[in-house]
Amino acid sequence: MSSIKERVFVVGANGNIGSGVVRDLVKKNIDTTAYVRDDVSYKVKQGLIGYAHTTAEEKLWALADSNPEQRSLVVLRPGSFMDNHFRLDMHHVKHSNKLVSCAFPWNTMIWIDTKDISDCAVAIFSESIEKHDRNVYEMDADNLSNEQRGAIFSKVLGRPIIYEQKSMEDFYKTCIGFGMSHSLAFNFVSYQMTEISMNTTPEIALLINRPLRTLEDWTKENANAFQ
């Protein structure tokens, strides 16, 4: 931040990332205002997550570039949240010792801990605008196949956790059964069917002054939820 007294406004401050950002900014004595979402309006839009992310970033770049002397922009692009394992996986691991989706066992996805995202955001807010302006930071800690995820859960929990591939139809019904809207369930199935293989980003350690947390780290911290 600049030497002028500034305030940080955090939108979505009741989520895992936003709450972490607010908490750590306050610890650093940075003036912070937290905005929390209206859960009713949020549920209407949640099925359009991918579209919303892309559209929002495009509009932010347009706003920043229309007045570059007055507007700065830094973009964080995280992979899949490790906390997503609390959605369907927690139930299946607890009751049937399985990870379940419609993807092939060898399909890979990229994973990131929300704590890493919030710590990165706090680091950026705490430093000069000029240092980070116009940077885009990809954030990917682990690139894992479904079988590798099962092996990690097995190691941490001390019992065999296998991966089970369901048909798209059955997995969609499972998502609906857990209370997802059609739009969210459809997007969730589509995401599972797309193999996402990207490089990990250990260089983010330069921003947060520690290595990114792995899925094994996350699973150890949250093991009780899967027992």
Helices and strands as residue ranges (DSSP letters): E 7-11, H 16-27, E 31-35, H 39-45, G 46-48, H 49-66, E 75-78, E 80-81, G 82-86, H 89-96, E 98-101, E 108-112, H 114-126, H 129-132, E 136-139, E 142-145, H 146-157, E 162-165, H 168-177, H 182-192, G 202-204, H 205-208, H 215-221, G 223-226
